[in-house]
Amino acid sequence: MEKQERKQEQRKDPQAKEEVKANPKVVEAGKKLKEDIDKLVDEIDDVLEKNAEEFVKNYVQKGGE
């Protein structure tokens, strides 16, 4: 019978902390994207406040076709 070798990966010490810095361009892009999404959600919310009943009727009708 052959012996099987077992590889052991070195585990990082959980106490050791690596300092990671975010790329400023990515941070700015994330902020811009968040603002755009927030604006879109607000717009959807406004439309639903005004036309909720109509929206639900149309949704049910299209879903039931």
CHARMM-style PDB file with segment names, atoms N, HN, CA, C and O in Angstrom:
ATOM      1  N   MET     1       0.826  -1.181   0.000  1.00  0.00      PROA
ATOM      2  CA  MET     1       0.000   0.000   0.000  1.00  0.00      PROA
ATOM      3  C   MET     1       0.872   1.246   0.000  1.00  0.00      PROA
ATOM      4  O   MET     1       1.869   1.333   0.717  1.00  0.00      PROA
ATOM      5  N   GLU     2       0.475   2.197  -0.813  1.00  0.00      PROA
ATOM      6  HN  GLU     2      -0.335   2.127  -1.396  1.00  0.00      PROA
ATOM      7  CA  GLU     2       1.233   3.445  -0.878  1.00  0.00      PROA
ATOM      8  C   GLU     2       0.808   4.370   0.251  1.00  0.00      PROA
ATOM      9  O   GLU     2      -0.344   4.375   0.686  1.00  0.00      PROA
ATOM     10  N   LYS     3       1.771   5.146   0.706  1.00  0.00      PROA
ATOM     11  HN  LYS     3       2.707   5.142   0.352  1.00  0.00      PROA
ATOM     12  CA  LYS     3       1.460   6.140   1.729  1.00  0.00      PROA
ATOM     13  C   LYS     3       0.906   7.378   1.064  1.00  0.00      PROA
ATOM     14  O   LYS     3       1.408   7.811   0.026  1.00  0.00      PROA
ATOM     15  N   GLN     4      -0.096   7.933   1.638  1.00  0.00      PROA
ATOM     16  HN  GLN     4      -0.503   7.581   2.480  1.00  0.00      PROA
ATOM     17  CA  GLN     4      -0.653   9.171   1.114  1.00  0.00      PROA
ATOM     18  C   GLN     4      -0.073  10.325   1.904  1.00  0.00      PROA
ATOM     19  O   GLN     4      -0.059  10.332   3.135  1.00  0.00      PROA
ATOM     20  N   GLU     5       0.401  11.294   1.155  1.00  0.00      PROA
ATOM     21  HN  GLU     5       0.389  11.289   0.155  1.00  0.00      PROA
ATOM     22  CA  GLU     5       0.925  12.481   1.817  1.00  0.00      PROA
ATOM     23  C   GLU     5      -0.201  13.489   1.972  1.00  0.00      PROA
ATOM     24  O   GLU     5      -1.072  13.631   1.114  1.00  0.00      PROA
ATOM     25  N   ARG     6      -0.149  14.153   3.051  1.00  0.00      PROA
ATOM     26  HN  ARG     6       0.558  14.038   3.749  1.00  0.00      PROA
ATOM     27  CA  ARG     6      -1.190  15.129   3.342  1.00  0.00      PROA
ATOM     28  C   ARG     6      -0.567  16.516   3.361  1.00  0.00      PROA
ATOM     29  O   ARG     6       0.355  16.795   4.128  1.00  0.00      PROA
ATOM     30  N   LYS     7      -1.088  17.370   2.506  1.00  0.00      PROA
ATOM     31  HN  LYS     7      -1.837  17.144   1.884  1.00  0.00      PROA
ATOM     32  CA  LYS     7      -0.580  18.734   2.455  1.00  0.00      PROA
ATOM     33  C   LYS     7      -1.326  19.571   3.477  1.00  0.00      PROA
ATOM     34  O   LYS     7      -2.549  19.495   3.600  1.00  0.00      PROA
ATOM     35  N   GLN     8      -0.578  20.352   4.188  1.00  0.00      PROA
ATOM     36  HN  GLN     8       0.415  20.413   4.087  1.00  0.00      PROA
ATOM     37  CA  GLN     8      -1.199  21.258   5.141  1.00  0.00      PROA
ATOM     38  C   GLN     8      -0.941  22.677   4.691  1.00  0.00      PROA
ATOM     39  O   GLN     8       0.197  23.091   4.468  1.00  0.00      PROA
ATOM     40  N   GLU     9      -2.021  23.403   4.567  1.00  0.00      PROA
ATOM     41  HN  GLU     9      -2.945  23.067   4.749  1.00  0.00      PROA
ATOM     42  CA  GLU     9      -1.881  24.803   4.198  1.00  0.00      PROA
ATOM     43  C   GLU     9      -1.571  25.601   5.447  1.00  0.00      PROA
ATOM     44  O   GLU     9      -2.087  25.332   6.532  1.00  0.00      PROA
ATOM     45  N   GLN    10      -0.722  26.579   5.265  1.00  0.00      PROA
ATOM     46  HN  GLN    10      -0.303  26.798   4.384  1.00  0.00      PROA
ATOM     47  CA  GLN    10      -0.428  27.443   6.393  1.00  0.00      PROA
ATOM     48  C   GLN    10      -1.603  28.390   6.584  1.00  0.00      PROA
ATOM     49  O   GLN    10      -2.041  29.065   5.652  1.00  0.00      PROA
ATOM     50  N   ARG    11      -2.081  28.420   7.760  1.00  0.00      PROA
ATOM     51  HN  ARG    11      -1.725  27.872   8.517  1.00  0.00      PROA
ATOM     52  CA  ARG    11      -3.201  29.307   8.060  1.00  0.00      PROA
ATOM     53  C   ARG    11      -2.662  30.619   8.592  1.00  0.00      PROA
ATOM     54  O   ARG    11      -1.679  30.672   9.331  1.00  0.00      PROA
ATOM     55  N   LYS    12      -3.333  31.653   8.191  1.00  0.00      PROA
ATOM     56  HN  LYS    12      -4.132  31.610   7.590  1.00  0.00      PROA
ATOM     57  CA  LYS    12      -2.937  32.973   8.674  1.00  0.00      PROA
ATOM     58  C   LYS    12      -3.363  33.129  10.122  1.00  0.00      PROA
ATOM     59  O   LYS    12      -4.420  32.651  10.536  1.00  0.00      PROA
ATOM     60  N   ASP    13      -2.548  33.784  10.851  1.00  0.00      PROA
ATOM     61  HN  ASP    13      -1.690  34.172  10.515  1.00  0.00      PROA
ATOM     62  CA  ASP    13      -2.843  34.061  12.249  1.00  0.00      PROA
ATOM     63  C   ASP    13      -4.042  35.010  12.310  1.00  0.00      PROA
ATOM     64  O   ASP    13      -3.975  36.114  11.770  1.00  0.00      PROA
ATOM     65  N   PRO    14      -5.128  34.605  12.953  1.00  0.00      PROA
ATOM     66  CA  PRO    14      -6.311  35.484  13.010  1.00  0.00      PROA
ATOM     67  C   PRO    14      -6.035  36.793  13.740  1.00  0.00      PROA
ATOM     68  O   PRO    14      -6.758  37.773  13.559  1.00  0.00      PROA
ATOM     69  N   GLN    15      -5.002  36.812  14.556  1.00  0.00      PROA
ATOM     70  HN  GLN    15      -4.414  36.016  14.704  1.00  0.00      PROA
ATOM     71  CA  GLN    15      -4.654  38.029  15.282  1.00  0.00      PROA
ATOM     72  C   GLN    15      -3.943  39.032  14.383  1.00  0.00      PROA
ATOM     73  O   GLN    15      -4.003  40.239  14.615  1.00  0.00      PROA
ATOM     74  N   ALA    16      -3.263  38.517  13.345  1.00  0.00      PROA
ATOM     75  HN  ALA    16      -3.214  37.536  13.156  1.00  0.00      PROA
ATOM     76  CA  ALA    16      -2.535  39.407  12.439  1.00  0.00      PROA
ATOM     77  C   ALA    16      -3.540  40.113  11.537  1.00  0.00      PROA
ATOM     78  O   ALA    16      -4.400  39.475  10.931  1.00  0.00      PROA
ATOM     79  N   LYS    17      -3.425  41.416  11.456  1.00  0.00      PROA
ATOM     80  HN  LYS    17      -2.726  41.934  11.949  1.00  0.00      PROA
ATOM     81  CA  LYS    17      -4.359  42.187  10.638  1.00  0.00      PROA
ATOM     82  C   LYS    17      -3.597  42.855   9.510  1.00  0.00      PROA
ATOM     83  O   LYS    17      -2.582  43.519   9.716  1.00  0.00      PROA
ATOM     84  N   GLU    18      -4.123  42.656   8.310  1.00  0.00      PROA
ATOM     85  HN  GLU    18      -4.948  42.117   8.142  1.00  0.00      PROA
ATOM     86  CA  GLU    18      -3.532  43.320   7.157  1.00  0.00      PROA
ATOM     87  C   GLU    18      -4.290  44.615   6.918  1.00  0.00      PROA
ATOM     88  O   GLU    18      -5.519  44.647   6.986  1.00  0.00      PROA
ATOM     89  N   GLU    19      -3.569  45.656   6.645  1.00  0.00      PROA
ATOM     90  HN  GLU    19      -2.571  45.629   6.590  1.00  0.00      PROA
ATOM     91  CA  GLU    19      -4.216  46.928   6.379  1.00  0.00      PROA
ATOM     92  C   GLU    19      -4.535  47.000   4.894  1.00  0.00      PROA
ATOM     93  O   GLU    19      -3.649  46.903   4.045  1.00  0.00      PROA
ATOM     94  N   VAL    20      -5.793  47.169   4.605  1.00  0.00      PROA
ATOM     95  HN  VAL    20      -6.513  47.248   5.294  1.00  0.00      PROA
ATOM     96  CA  VAL    20      -6.245  47.240   3.219  1.00  0.00      PROA
ATOM     97  C   VAL    20      -6.863  48.613   3.005  1.00  0.00      PROA
ATOM     98  O   VAL    20      -7.719  49.048   3.774  1.00  0.00      PROA
ATOM     99  N   LYS    21      -6.424  49.280   1.965  1.00  0.00      PROA
ATOM    100  HN  LYS    21      -5.728  48.926   1.340  1.00  0.00      PROA
ATOM    101  CA  LYS    21      -6.968  50.601   1.662  1.00  0.00      PROA
ATOM    102  C   LYS    21      -7.800  50.510   0.391  1.00  0.00      PROA
ATOM    103  O   LYS    21      -7.407  49.870  -0.585  1.00  0.00      PROA
ATOM    104  N   ALA    22      -8.941  51.154   0.420  1.00  0.00      PROA
ATOM    105  HN  ALA    22      -9.260  51.674   1.213  1.00  0.00      PROA
ATOM    106  CA  ALA    22      -9.830  51.152  -0.734  1.00  0.00      PROA
ATOM    107  C   ALA    22      -9.307  52.109  -1.796  1.00  0.00      PROA
ATOM    108  O   ALA    22      -8.728  53.152  -1.494  1.00  0.00      PROA
ATOM    109  N   ASN    23      -9.528  51.725  -3.033  1.00  0.00      PROA
ATOM    110  HN  ASN    23      -9.999  50.878  -3.277  1.00  0.00      PROA
ATOM    111  CA  ASN    23      -9.156  52.561  -4.162  1.00  0.00      PROA
ATOM    112  C   ASN    23     -10.117  53.754  -4.197  1.00  0.00      PROA
ATOM    113  O   ASN    23     -11.331  53.560  -4.259  1.00  0.00      PROA
ATOM    114  N   PRO    24      -9.595  54.979  -4.159  1.00  0.00      PROA
ATOM    115  CA  PRO    24     -10.472  56.165  -4.132  1.00  0.00      PROA
ATOM    116  C   PRO    24     -11.419  56.241  -5.327  1.00  0.00      PROA
ATOM    117  O   PRO    24     -12.548  56.714  -5.192  1.00  0.00      PROA
ATOM    118  N   LYS    25     -10.974  55.782  -6.486  1.00  0.00      PROA
ATOM    119  HN  LYS    25     -10.057  55.397  -6.596  1.00  0.00      PROA
ATOM    120  CA  LYS    25     -11.842  55.811  -7.670  1.00  0.00      PROA
ATOM    121  C   LYS    25     -13.032  54.875  -7.478  1.00  0.00      PROA
ATOM    122  O   LYS    25     -14.156  55.194  -7.864  1.00  0.00      PROA
ATOM    123  N   VAL    26     -12.771  53.723  -6.882  1.00  0.00      PROA
ATOM    124  HN  VAL    26     -11.857  53.464  -6.569  1.00  0.00      PROA
ATOM    125  CA  VAL    26     -13.842  52.756  -6.647  1.00  0.00      PROA
ATOM    126  C   VAL    26     -14.815  53.290  -5.602  1.00  0.00      PROA
ATOM    127  O   VAL    26     -16.027  53.112  -5.727  1.00  0.00      PROA
ATOM    128  N   VAL    27     -14.289  53.938  -4.582  1.00  0.00      PROA
ATOM    129  HN  VAL    27     -13.305  54.083  -4.481  1.00  0.00      PROA
ATOM    130  CA  VAL    27     -15.141  54.520  -3.540  1.00  0.00      PROA
ATOM    131  C   VAL    27     -16.051  55.586  -4.142  1.00  0.00      PROA
ATOM    132  O   VAL    27     -17.247  55.614  -3.852  1.00  0.00      PROA
ATOM    133  N   GLU    28     -15.501  56.455  -4.969  1.00  0.00      PROA
ATOM    134  HN  GLU    28     -14.529  56.433  -5.205  1.00  0.00      PROA
ATOM    135  CA  GLU    28     -16.305  57.508  -5.610  1.00  0.00      PROA
ATOM    136  C   GLU    28     -17.363  56.906  -6.529  1.00  0.00      PROA
ATOM    137  O   GLU    28     -18.512  57.348  -6.539  1.00  0.00      PROA
ATOM    138  N   ALA    29     -16.964  55.887  -7.307  1.00  0.00      PROA
ATOM    139  HN  ALA    29     -16.031  55.528  -7.299  1.00  0.00      PROA
ATOM    140  CA  ALA    29     -17.919  55.237  -8.206  1.00  0.00      PROA
ATOM    141  C   ALA    29     -19.045  54.594  -7.398  1.00  0.00      PROA
ATOM    142  O   ALA    29     -20.205  54.635  -7.808  1.00  0.00      PROA
ATOM    143  N   GLY    30     -18.709  54.006  -6.261  1.00  0.00      PROA
ATOM    144  HN  GLY    30     -17.766  53.973  -5.928  1.00  0.00      PROA
ATOM    145  CA  GLY    30     -19.717  53.394  -5.394  1.00  0.00      PROA
ATOM    146  C   GLY    30     -20.686  54.418  -4.837  1.00  0.00      PROA
ATOM    147  O   GLY    30     -21.892  54.178  -4.776  1.00  0.00      PROA
ATOM    148  N   LYS    31     -20.153  55.563  -4.430  1.00  0.00      PROA
ATOM    149  HN  LYS    31     -19.173  55.758  -4.479  1.00  0.00      PROA
ATOM    150  CA  LYS    31     -21.017  56.632  -3.904  1.00  0.00      PROA
ATOM    151  C   LYS    31     -21.961  57.137  -4.987  1.00  0.00      PROA
ATOM    152  O   LYS    31     -23.146  57.354  -4.731  1.00  0.00      PROA
ATOM    153  N   LYS    32     -21.439  57.325  -6.194  1.00  0.00      PROA
ATOM    154  HN  LYS    32     -20.476  57.149  -6.401  1.00  0.00      PROA
ATOM    155  CA  LYS    32     -22.250  57.813  -7.315  1.00  0.00      PROA
ATOM    156  C   LYS    32     -23.347  56.801  -7.635  1.00  0.00      PROA
ATOM    157  O   LYS    32     -24.500  57.172  -7.855  1.00  0.00      PROA
ATOM    158  N   LEU    33     -22.984  55.534  -7.659  1.00  0.00      PROA
ATOM    159  HN  LEU    33     -22.047  55.232  -7.480  1.00  0.00      PROA
ATOM    160  CA  LEU    33     -23.954  54.481  -7.950  1.00  0.00      PROA
ATOM    161  C   LEU    33     -25.039  54.437  -6.874  1.00  0.00      PROA
ATOM    162  O   LEU    33     -26.220  54.279  -7.185  1.00  0.00      PROA
ATOM    163  N   LYS    34     -24.643  54.575  -5.628  1.00  0.00      PROA
ATOM    164  HN  LYS    34     -23.684  54.703  -5.375  1.00  0.00      PROA
ATOM    165  CA  LYS    34     -25.616  54.579  -4.527  1.00  0.00      PROA
ATOM    166  C   LYS    34     -26.582  55.747  -4.665  1.00  0.00      PROA
ATOM    167  O   LYS    34     -27.786  55.588  -4.463  1.00  0.00      PROA
ATOM    168  N   GLU    35     -26.057  56.922  -5.009  1.00  0.00      PROA
ATOM    169  HN  GLU    35     -25.079  57.051  -5.173  1.00  0.00      PROA
ATOM    170  CA  GLU    35     -26.917  58.091  -5.195  1.00  0.00      PROA
ATOM    171  C   GLU    35     -27.911  57.856  -6.325  1.00  0.00      PROA
ATOM    172  O   GLU    35     -29.090  58.188  -6.197  1.00  0.00      PROA
ATOM    173  N   ASP    36     -27.439  57.284  -7.433  1.00  0.00      PROA
ATOM    174  HN  ASP    36     -26.482  57.015  -7.537  1.00  0.00      PROA
ATOM    175  CA  ASP    36     -28.317  57.011  -8.570  1.00  0.00      PROA
ATOM    176  C   ASP    36     -29.415  56.019  -8.190  1.00  0.00      PROA
ATOM    177  O   ASP    36     -30.576  56.195  -8.560  1.00  0.00      PROA
ATOM    178  N   ILE    37     -29.043  54.986  -7.459  1.00  0.00      PROA
ATOM    179  HN  ILE    37     -28.099  54.842  -7.159  1.00  0.00      PROA
ATOM    180  CA  ILE    37     -30.028  53.986  -7.045  1.00  0.00      PROA
ATOM    181  C   ILE    37     -31.039  54.601  -6.083  1.00  0.00      PROA
ATOM    182  O   ILE    37     -32.237  54.334  -6.181  1.00  0.00      PROA
ATOM    183  N   ASP    38     -30.560  55.421  -5.160  1.00  0.00      PROA
ATOM    184  HN  ASP    38     -29.587  55.639  -5.080  1.00  0.00      PROA
ATOM    185  CA  ASP    38     -31.471  56.094  -4.223  1.00  0.00      PROA
ATOM    186  C   ASP    38     -32.469  56.981  -4.960  1.00  0.00      PROA
ATOM    187  O   ASP    38     -33.649  57.012  -4.611  1.00  0.00      PROA
ATOM    188  N   LYS    39     -32.000  57.702  -5.979  1.00  0.00      PROA
ATOM    189  HN  LYS    39     -31.042  57.677  -6.263  1.00  0.00      PROA
ATOM    190  CA  LYS    39     -32.897  58.555  -6.772  1.00  0.00      PROA
ATOM    191  C   LYS    39     -33.948  57.711  -7.480  1.00  0.00      PROA
ATOM    192  O   LYS    39     -35.122  58.077  -7.520  1.00  0.00      PROA
ATOM    193  N   LEU    40     -33.525  56.582  -8.035  1.00  0.00      PROA
ATOM    194  HN  LEU    40     -32.571  56.285  -8.002  1.00  0.00      PROA
ATOM    195  CA  LEU    40     -34.450  55.704  -8.745  1.00  0.00      PROA
ATOM    196  C   LEU    40     -35.497  55.130  -7.791  1.00  0.00      PROA
ATOM    197  O   LEU    40     -36.682  55.086  -8.121  1.00  0.00      PROA
ATOM    198  N   VAL    41     -35.064  54.697  -6.626  1.00  0.00      PROA
ATOM    199  HN  VAL    41     -34.101  54.733  -6.359  1.00  0.00      PROA
ATOM    200  CA  VAL    41     -35.999  54.156  -5.636  1.00  0.00      PROA
ATOM    201  C   VAL    41     -36.983  55.233  -5.186  1.00  0.00      PROA
ATOM    202  O   VAL    41     -38.171  54.956  -5.020  1.00  0.00      PROA
ATOM    203  N   ASP    42     -36.502  56.449  -4.987  1.00  0.00      PROA
ATOM    204  HN  ASP    42     -35.537  56.674  -5.122  1.00  0.00      PROA
ATOM    205  CA  ASP    42     -37.396  57.551  -4.608  1.00  0.00      PROA
ATOM    206  C   ASP    42     -38.422  57.824  -5.700  1.00  0.00      PROA
ATOM    207  O   ASP    42     -39.592  58.077  -5.412  1.00  0.00      PROA
ATOM    208  N   GLU    43     -37.983  57.772  -6.947  1.00  0.00      PROA
ATOM    209  HN  GLU    43     -37.032  57.567  -7.181  1.00  0.00      PROA
ATOM    210  CA  GLU    43     -38.895  58.002  -8.071  1.00  0.00      PROA
ATOM    211  C   GLU    43     -39.958  56.908  -8.127  1.00  0.00      PROA
ATOM    212  O   GLU    43     -41.138  57.194  -8.335  1.00  0.00      PROA
ATOM    213  N   ILE    44     -39.546  55.671  -7.945  1.00  0.00      PROA
ATOM    214  HN  ILE    44     -38.589  55.438  -7.776  1.00  0.00      PROA
ATOM    215  CA  ILE    44     -40.496  54.553  -7.940  1.00  0.00      PROA
ATOM    216  C   ILE    44     -41.480  54.709  -6.787  1.00  0.00      PROA
ATOM    217  O   ILE    44     -42.678  54.479  -6.950  1.00  0.00      PROA
ATOM    218  N   ASP    45     -40.972  55.097  -5.629  1.00  0.00      PROA
ATOM    219  HN  ASP    45     -39.999  55.283  -5.497  1.00  0.00      PROA
ATOM    220  CA  ASP    45     -41.822  55.299  -4.454  1.00  0.00      PROA
ATOM    221  C   ASP    45     -42.868  56.379  -4.716  1.00  0.00      PROA
ATOM    222  O   ASP    45     -44.035  56.220  -4.356  1.00  0.00      PROA
ATOM    223  N   ASP    46     -42.449  57.479  -5.345  1.00  0.00      PROA
ATOM    224  HN  ASP    46     -41.502  57.609  -5.638  1.00  0.00      PROA
ATOM    225  CA  ASP    46     -43.387  58.560  -5.663  1.00  0.00      PROA
ATOM    226  C   ASP    46     -44.481  58.080  -6.608  1.00  0.00      PROA
ATOM    227  O   ASP    46     -45.656  58.386  -6.408  1.00  0.00      PROA
ATOM    228  N   VAL    47     -44.100  57.334  -7.628  1.00  0.00      PROA
ATOM    229  HN  VAL    47     -43.146  57.085  -7.790  1.00  0.00      PROA
ATOM    230  CA  VAL    47     -45.078  56.833  -8.599  1.00  0.00      PROA
ATOM    231  C   VAL    47     -46.052  55.886  -7.910  1.00  0.00      PROA
ATOM    232  O   VAL    47     -47.258  55.944  -8.148  1.00  0.00      PROA
ATOM    233  N   LEU    48     -45.523  55.017  -7.056  1.00  0.00      PROA
ATOM    234  HN  LEU    48     -44.543  54.971  -6.863  1.00  0.00      PROA
ATOM    235  CA  LEU    48     -46.403  54.068  -6.382  1.00  0.00      PROA
ATOM    236  C   LEU    48     -47.343  54.761  -5.406  1.00  0.00      PROA
ATOM    237  O   LEU    48     -48.476  54.315  -5.225  1.00  0.00      PROA
ATOM    238  N   GLU    49     -46.902  55.823  -4.783  1.00  0.00      PROA
ATOM    239  HN  GLU    49     -45.982  56.185  -4.930  1.00  0.00      PROA
ATOM    240  CA  GLU    49     -47.788  56.561  -3.879  1.00  0.00      PROA
ATOM    241  C   GLU    49     -48.963  57.150  -4.646  1.00  0.00      PROA
ATOM    242  O   GLU    49     -50.084  57.193  -4.139  1.00  0.00      PROA
ATOM    243  N   LYS    50     -48.707  57.600  -5.859  1.00  0.00      PROA
ATOM    244  HN  LYS    50     -47.796  57.565  -6.271  1.00  0.00      PROA
ATOM    245  CA  LYS    50     -49.752  58.233  -6.662  1.00  0.00      PROA
ATOM    246  C   LYS    50     -50.612  57.206  -7.385  1.00  0.00      PROA
ATOM    247  O   LYS    50     -51.820  57.397  -7.524  1.00  0.00      PROA
ATOM    248  N   ASN    51     -50.000  56.119  -7.846  1.00  0.00      PROA
ATOM    249  HN  ASN    51     -49.019  55.964  -7.734  1.00  0.00      PROA
ATOM    250  CA  ASN    51     -50.703  55.185  -8.723  1.00  0.00      PROA
ATOM    251  C   ASN    51     -50.664  53.746  -8.215  1.00  0.00      PROA
ATOM    252  O   ASN    51     -50.622  52.818  -9.022  1.00  0.00      PROA
ATOM    253  N   ALA    52     -50.676  53.541  -6.923  1.00  0.00      PROA
ATOM    254  HN  ALA    52     -50.710  54.296  -6.268  1.00  0.00      PROA
ATOM    255  CA  ALA    52     -50.527  52.193  -6.377  1.00  0.00      PROA
ATOM    256  C   ALA    52     -51.648  51.263  -6.833  1.00  0.00      PROA
ATOM    257  O   ALA    52     -51.388  50.134  -7.250  1.00  0.00      PROA
ATOM    258  N   GLU    53     -52.877  51.728  -6.756  1.00  0.00      PROA
ATOM    259  HN  GLU    53     -53.088  52.645  -6.417  1.00  0.00      PROA
ATOM    260  CA  GLU    53     -54.006  50.874  -7.120  1.00  0.00      PROA
ATOM    261  C   GLU    53     -53.934  50.493  -8.595  1.00  0.00      PROA
ATOM    262  O   GLU    53     -54.124  49.330  -8.948  1.00  0.00      PROA
ATOM    263  N   GLU    54     -53.661  51.465  -9.447  1.00  0.00      PROA
ATOM    264  HN  GLU    54     -53.507  52.410  -9.160  1.00  0.00      PROA
ATOM    265  CA  GLU    54     -53.554  51.203 -10.885  1.00  0.00      PROA
ATOM    266  C   GLU    54     -52.391  50.250 -11.171  1.00  0.00      PROA
ATOM    267  O   GLU    54     -52.511  49.349 -12.001  1.00  0.00      PROA
ATOM    268  N   PHE    55     -51.291  50.449 -10.493  1.00  0.00      PROA
ATOM    269  HN  PHE    55     -51.194  51.181  -9.818  1.00  0.00      PROA
ATOM    270  CA  PHE    55     -50.121  49.594 -10.683  1.00  0.00      PROA
ATOM    271  C   PHE    55     -50.454  48.144 -10.340  1.00  0.00      PROA
ATOM    272  O   PHE    55     -50.101  47.228 -11.083  1.00  0.00      PROA
ATOM    273  N   VAL    56     -51.129  47.939  -9.220  1.00  0.00      PROA
ATOM    274  HN  VAL    56     -51.416  48.683  -8.616  1.00  0.00      PROA
ATOM    275  CA  VAL    56     -51.467  46.587  -8.788  1.00  0.00      PROA
ATOM    276  C   VAL    56     -52.434  45.941  -9.774  1.00  0.00      PROA
ATOM    277  O   VAL    56     -52.275  44.769 -10.116  1.00  0.00      PROA
ATOM    278  N   LYS    57     -53.431  46.688 -10.232  1.00  0.00      PROA
ATOM    279  HN  LYS    57     -53.560  47.639  -9.954  1.00  0.00      PROA
ATOM    280  CA  LYS    57     -54.388  46.141 -11.201  1.00  0.00      PROA
ATOM    281  C   LYS    57     -53.679  45.721 -12.480  1.00  0.00      PROA
ATOM    282  O   LYS    57     -53.936  44.636 -13.002  1.00  0.00      PROA
ATOM    283  N   ASN    58     -52.789  46.566 -12.992  1.00  0.00      PROA
ATOM    284  HN  ASN    58     -52.580  47.448 -12.568  1.00  0.00      PROA
ATOM    285  CA  ASN    58     -52.054  46.235 -14.210  1.00  0.00      PROA
ATOM    286  C   ASN    58     -51.131  45.045 -13.995  1.00  0.00      PROA
ATOM    287  O   ASN    58     -50.986  44.198 -14.877  1.00  0.00      PROA
ATOM    288  N   TYR    59     -50.515  44.983 -12.838  1.00  0.00      PROA
ATOM    289  HN  TYR    59     -50.633  45.671 -12.122  1.00  0.00      PROA
ATOM    290  CA  TYR    59     -49.601  43.884 -12.543  1.00  0.00      PROA
ATOM    291  C   TYR    59     -50.360  42.569 -12.486  1.00  0.00      PROA
ATOM    292  O   TYR    59     -49.913  41.569 -13.047  1.00  0.00      PROA
ATOM    293  N   VAL    60     -51.506  42.561 -11.812  1.00  0.00      PROA
ATOM    294  HN  VAL    60     -51.869  43.374 -11.355  1.00  0.00      PROA
ATOM    295  CA  VAL    60     -52.305  41.347 -11.686  1.00  0.00      PROA
ATOM    296  C   VAL    60     -52.826  40.938 -13.049  1.00  0.00      PROA
ATOM    297  O   VAL    60     -52.824  39.751 -13.379  1.00  0.00      PROA
ATOM    298  N   GLN    61     -53.273  41.902 -13.853  1.00  0.00      PROA
ATOM    299  HN  GLN    61     -53.275  42.865 -13.585  1.00  0.00      PROA
ATOM    300  CA  GLN    61     -53.802  41.595 -15.173  1.00  0.00      PROA
ATOM    301  C   GLN    61     -52.718  40.981 -16.053  1.00  0.00      PROA
ATOM    302  O   GLN    61     -52.964  39.973 -16.714  1.00  0.00      PROA
ATOM    303  N   LYS    62     -51.540  41.561 -16.074  1.00  0.00      PROA
ATOM    304  HN  LYS    62     -51.340  42.381 -15.537  1.00  0.00      PROA
ATOM    305  CA  LYS    62     -50.459  41.044 -16.913  1.00  0.00      PROA
ATOM    306  C   LYS    62     -49.993  39.687 -16.415  1.00  0.00      PROA
ATOM    307  O   LYS    62     -49.656  38.812 -17.213  1.00  0.00      PROA
ATOM    308  N   GLY    63     -49.972  39.510 -15.120  1.00  0.00      PROA
ATOM    309  HN  GLY    63     -50.246  40.221 -14.472  1.00  0.00      PROA
ATOM    310  CA  GLY    63     -49.537  38.232 -14.561  1.00  0.00      PROA
ATOM    311  C   GLY    63     -50.543  37.128 -14.809  1.00  0.00      PROA
ATOM    312  O   GLY    63     -50.165  35.958 -14.878  1.00  0.00      PROA
ATOM    313  N   GLY    64     -51.808  37.468 -14.944  1.00  0.00      PROA
ATOM    314  HN  GLY    64     -52.114  38.418 -14.888  1.00  0.00      PROA
ATOM    315  CA  GLY    64     -52.852  36.471 -15.138  1.00  0.00      PROA
ATOM    316  C   GLY    64     -53.112  36.119 -16.586  1.00  0.00      PROA
ATOM    317  O   GLY    64     -53.893  35.211 -16.870  1.00  0.00      PROA
ATOM    318  N   GLU    65     -52.469  36.819 -17.508  1.00  0.00      PROA
ATOM    319  HN  GLU    65     -51.834  37.556 -17.278  1.00  0.00      PROA
ATOM    320  CA  GLU    65     -52.727  36.560 -18.932  1.00  0.00      PROA
ATOM    321  C   GLU    65     -52.143  35.244 -19.365  1.00  0.00      PROA
ATOM    322  OT1 GLU    65     -52.266  34.868 -20.531  1.00  0.00      PROA
TER     323      GLU     65
END
